[in-house]
Amino acid sequence: MVTVSETVSLCYFSGYIRNWKALCGELSLPEDLPRKQREEGLLIAAYEKWGMEMMSHLYGMFAFVLKDQAIGMTFAVRDQVGQKQLFYTIFGGELLCSGDINEIVRRPGFDKRLNLSMLQQYLFYGYPIGSETFYEGVHKLLPGHYAAWDGQQLRVHTYWQPVFEPDETKTCEQWADEIEAVARTILTEEKEDPQVPYKESFLSGGVDSSYLLACGDAVCANTVGYAESSFDESSLAAETAAVLGRDFRVKQITPEAFFERIPEVMDKMGQPLGDASAVAFSIGCAAVAEHTKVVYSGEGIDEFFGGYNAHRNHLPEDWVYLTCSHIMSEEVVRSLMTDYSDSVKAADPVMPLWKATAGLDELSRKLTIDISLWLEGDIYLNTDRTSTACGVELHTPFSDRRLFDVARRIPASCKFAEDQNKYVFRLAASRLLPPEAAFRKKVGFPVPVRKWLARESFRPAMEAKLFGEASRRFFRQEELRSQWERFLAGEEFLWNRLYAVYAFLVWYDINFAD
């Protein structure tokens, strides 16, 4: 039995402590504890031994709240890169925390008020960026931060930041050796956990999920597919699964299923997200939940190792990098919003990091911003909330801080080589994967929304939202209709603007409609 502390209690926990075995030895806890008891014991014992330095000893994904009655403090903590969500507010003189923002704002007596400045930032980026949320007074704890509450005052502290220090003394092959060794360590920890004996994995046509499948113990690989062949990666994924000798399943997604699921996804997400892949991911999670409760996914590699073309492309000297997802300019947002504020700038969330990294190479500056804002604000918001809503525990081993500790030292010359992004990671992966899988050009996680939006059968529902009562409150109808008609006339690039507006309106009607 674990000796429960008389003064320290775990009030909330979401996540997975990957190095549980080493910690059990270091903290004198039995390894065969039931998982819930193991995690509670580890966190309490780690706090009692190391205090708030405990996070430097934890590897995995986590959001938790600890209360120390002896000193009258409550601590809310989010993992280094933000794989798990954590929101907070002060309500009735108490600190409320949850990974599900709905649990806070739907509390009886809570006064829900829309944060218009976040709407404006959302339109710039397509996701809720930074520490503010769509609700006034409710904040998101950023990755690598913890909040300390003494019953009167809340202070937020930074305990970790992504810092890049490129080392030019090693070859790409030597860096690939390090990647391989760390990936093996991380996946061995996962394999040796008797509390999580059966896992499956998501698999696309890309190298990240393919290498994860090759390294890991997933019995079956899962992907989604579409009738539109140019967006469908399932055949490539099937080839990889066959080479690695794993079972394979495909969930076909129809446009009807996609649009039907949008309201549920926006509700469970807690905040609007203009990333259409979240809906596809939700459908995929629901399919996986039919046969497993734990699934691997390959997030983190693009942001650690430079996987996007935006990382490779040079910026003019007077520009600021606005993360790899920036869907509308200030001019476009000004033309759309009825209550546009000149005081809310697109660069506001990124400027502190852009200034703090002055003097570093351009790639390091870009990756710092994407890890700190884009990865947690879009990717992990999507993967955490959708998987949790579907009853699936998503493990992202390649987001482990130990892999970042390798990536942060690798110079751009090894990340971009031979006309490849994240080259050195591909090099490591090629030791377990066939060359066509390891060095295949990035496809991403595309969804044929740009094709589906224009279909006649979906236009009435789209137009009912785009030009309905809520829309008239927030958006200039003439300009919005102009962009809609231009899209229907063939300007396909406008799809993400329109989808972001649509997603917001769906979310707004769920949460604020009378």
C-alpha positions, 0 to 999 in steps of 0.5 A: 500500500502507498502511504498517503501523505497527511498534508498533500493531496492530488486534486486532479490528474490527466495524463501518463507518467512514462518513466514510472518504473524509474520513479518508483525505484527512486521514490520507494514505491512498489511497481505493481500498484494499480495505475491510478494509485501509482500515479497518485503516489508518484506525484505526491512522493515526487512533490514531497521529495523535490517540491516544484522541481519535481517536473524536471523528473517527470517524462510523459504527458500531464496536467495535475493539481496538488494541494499542500495543506501544510503551507496552504498552497495549491499548485496547478501544473501543465507538462513541458510541451502541453500535451494535456490541456489545463484551464483555470479561473478564480470562482467564489474565492476558489481556484477552479482547474480542469482539462475540460473548459466546459467543466468550468464555464458550465458550473452553476452560477458561472457568468459566461462572457465571450472574449471578443479579443480571442475571436479576433486572434482566432481569425488570424490563426485558426485556433485559440492562441496563447493563454487567453480563452474564448471566455473572459476570466478563464485562462489556459495554463501554458506549457512549461508553466505552473500556477500557485494559489495561496487562497488570495493571490494566483501567481503563474511561473515558467518552469521550462521553455524550449531552448535551441542550442545547435551543435555543429560538431556532430554528423547527421549519422551521429545525430540519427544514432542519438534519435534512435537511442532515445526513441528506443528508451521511450518506447521501451518504457511504454512496452514494459508497463503492465498497466497498459498491456494492449495498444494500437496506433494511428498511422498515416502515410508519413514518416512520423507515425510510421517510425512510431509504429516500427519502434513501438508495441502497437498490435494494430495500425489505424487510419482514416480514408476518403473517396477523394484519392488525392487526400487519401493516405490509407494505401500508403499506410497499408503498405507500411503496416504490411512491411512491419507485420501489423494488423491494419484498419481503415475508417472511411470518412464520408462528407456526410459523416464529417459535417454531422460530427462538427457540432459534437467536436466543437462542443467537446473541444470546449473552444472553436478550432478552425483545423478541419483535421480535428473532426476527422481525428474525432471520427478516427478516435471513435472507430479506434475506441471500439477495440482499444482504450490506448492508442499511439500518435506521432505528434511533436516531430514536425515542431521539434525537427522542422517538418513544415515548409514554413520552417525552411522558407526564409522570412524578410528581415522585418517580418515576424513569424506568426506560427506555421498556421496563419490563415487571415491577415489583419486586413482580411480580419478587419474587413470581416469583423463588425467589432474589429479592434486596432489594439489587438494585433496578430503579432501580440502572442508571438512577439515576446518569444520573437524578441527573446530569441533574437540572435538565434538562427531563424529555424530555432526562432520559428521552432520555439514559437511553434512549440510554444504556441501552435503545437499546444494551441492547435495540435494538442487541443485537437488530439487531447480533447477529441481522444478524451471525448471518445474515451481513448487515451492518446499517447504521444511518445515522440513529444517526450522531452528527452527527444526534444533535448536531442532535437534542440541541439541538432543544427539546421544543416541536418534538419534540412538536407537533400531537399528533405525537411526533418532530414535527420529524423528521416535518417534515423527512421530509415534504419527500421523503415523502407526508404520510400516510407522514411523519405516520402514527402510530407503529406500531412493530415489532409481532409477534403473539406475544400472539395466538400464545402462547395457541394450543393447538398451542403450549401443550405446548412453552411449558409444558414450558419454563415449568414444567420443571426449569430453571424450578423452580430460578429461579421460584415455580411457583405464581405463574408458573402463575397468571400463565400461566392468567390469560393464557390466560383473557384477560389478554393484557397478561401476554404480555411477562412470560411471553415474557421468562421463556420466552426466558430459559429457552430461553437457559439450557437452551442454555448451562447444561443438563447 
